[in-house]
Amino acid sequence: MTSARGKLKVKRARSKPRRRPKPVTEQESQQLLANITRMINAWQKHAPHTKFAGMSLDEFRKAVQPSFDTHAVVSRLEWEMEQLKKLIDEEEAEAPKRH
């Protein structure tokens, strides 16, 4: 196919639409964090100055830290939600019964 100026017009191939990542269960998420933690500990113990996949131990720690931070926030929010549910239960138990 050519354009009006006579230059060859190349059609770009469509890239496949990105698939949405499969949701991760809480158990899978916790297992992943445990595996990362074990890997960091082993790396620290056996080869702290060695690079893997072009990353130093400190670079890897910095790369995965946001995930650990987010999990900590979720855990705190889950605890707060449980406390609020208990408070609701207590308040409803003390509220006068309506007929």
Contacts in CASP RR format, 6 or more apart in sequence:
PFRMAT RR
TARGET T0000
AUTHOR 0000-0000-0000
METHOD contacts of the structure
MODEL  1
MTSARGKLKVKRARSKPRRRPKPVTEQESQQLLANITRMINAWQKHAPHT
KFAGMSLDEFRKAVQPSFDTHAVVSRLEWEMEQLKKLIDEEEAEAPKRH
1 8 0 8 1.000
1 9 0 8 1.000
1 11 0 8 1.000
2 8 0 8 1.000
2 9 0 8 1.000
3 9 0 8 1.000
24 32 0 8 1.000
29 71 0 8 1.000
33 67 0 8 1.000
33 68 0 8 1.000
33 71 0 8 1.000
36 64 0 8 1.000
36 67 0 8 1.000
40 57 0 8 1.000
40 60 0 8 1.000
40 61 0 8 1.000
40 64 0 8 1.000
43 50 0 8 1.000
43 52 0 8 1.000
43 57 0 8 1.000
43 60 0 8 1.000
44 57 0 8 1.000
48 57 0 8 1.000
49 56 0 8 1.000
49 57 0 8 1.000
52 60 0 8 1.000
55 63 0 8 1.000
END
